[in-house]
């Protein structure tokens, strides 16, 4: 079989392909890994975390054989690392997948393995607009409490969920002789590309996965490179918000994937010394409730507010509803004094392209933050290519069939 093409990206894109055998821990499995494994086996250099390709406790010629089998598409088993840094043995090629995450299901479609999904969670079942075929397969219920008997009956080779896959639930699945795998997808643009590539390898379709990963990785890498030399004054001062129960506002600390995306885009996310409503410093937290007074005190130049399927998304096109949601944020007590509000730099962004199809969200947000530096980058055109070429929806027009950021940025 033809060996897999290696992906190369601009300097801004960097992830680890968490497949055992990727000895040098980069984004590819290739001859460099074979060379390093041979050096480790000969005692010429120290071992690395992923060098033991067959995980038998030693690095030797058998690991070279495994890497060659992966490269040639002949491996009957791969060992991958999940989001908890645990090894997971997967029989390959994977032919039947149950996906408990709508982003992974969508991603399976864009990397060319959507036909391998035989079961989905209820959220994915509601995504018929962009997943017309996948949304019709067996619905196994809520991702947090799926019907395990129904999953077993589907005889999947793999059950996938994002990085928040509950470990107790995974243990129950293992007891039922299932193979669960937690994959970093939620909101993390770089690792989501890495796990997309991993899924391509597991399904025996690394080349089709690379086609998408190369395209999106280089697109985002180019954006990052154009913003990499911004000085401190040029970095947009951004507060990220999302709706919580009632009128409460959520935000994120430095461990929040969306915050990491904003930082990748050169933004000053104003997380330093930020406190949650409980008075705790939240610099290293993921998600927390933020006091509106803290937002006022921080005085961001831009506010990025996620919309949770109220006004924005595929199939939602009423700008009056979007404007109403935007006005609610601007009208919060004291918000009129914030620079972002005074200068009309408050943006609603569809949660599904920020926390789920996160690469698209990064493109829309980057354009909103830096219209001058990214004058030649059109996120709508990139999104259209994504929908047409990768989701295989030739009749969808992203400018007519949905709202993804509001106000419009073109």
JOFENVEN-V362115 format. One line per field, one symbol per residue. ss: DSSP state (2 for helix, 1 for strand, 0 for the rest). psi: psi as a letter, one per 20 degrees, with the letter a starting at -180 (. if undefined). burial: 1 if it has 24 or more other ideal C-beta (glycine too) atoms within 12 Angstrom, else 0. Layout:
# JOFENVEN-V362115
ss->???
psi->???
burial->???
This chain:
# JOFENVEN-V362115
ss->00000000000000000010000000000022222222222000000000000000000022222222222200001111100000111110000011100222222222000222111102222000000002220110002220022222200001111100002222222220000111100000222222222222220002222222222222222222222000000000111111100000111100002222222200010000001000001000001111022222220001111110000011000022222222222200002220222200011111222222022222222222200000000022222222222200000000000110110000
psi->qpqqqqqqrrhiporpomppimhjkbjqoahhhgggghgghjjirqrrhjhnhjljiqoahhhgggghhghikjpiqqprpaijkqqppppqqphppppkphghgghhghjjkhiipiqrrhghhjlhgimhghiirpojaphhmrnhhhgghilqhpoqraijophgghhhhhhjkrnqoppohoiohghhhghggghgghjklhghghggggghghghhggghhihjprhhippopppqqpaqcjqpqaqaiiphhghghhhjjqojkipjpqrijjqpjgjrfqrppphhhgghhmqhppopppmkghqrpiojohhgghghghhghjqpiiiiphhghjlkppppphijgiemhhgghggghhhhmhghkhjpohghghggggghgilmiipohihkrphqprqj.
burial->00010110100110111111111111111100110111011000001101111110001000110111111010101111111000111101110111111111111111111101111111111010111011101111001001110111010111111111100011001001011111111111111111111111111111111111111111111111111001000011111111100000111111011111111111111110011100000100011111110110011111111111101111010000010011011101001001111000111111111111111111111111110011001011011111100111100101000111111010
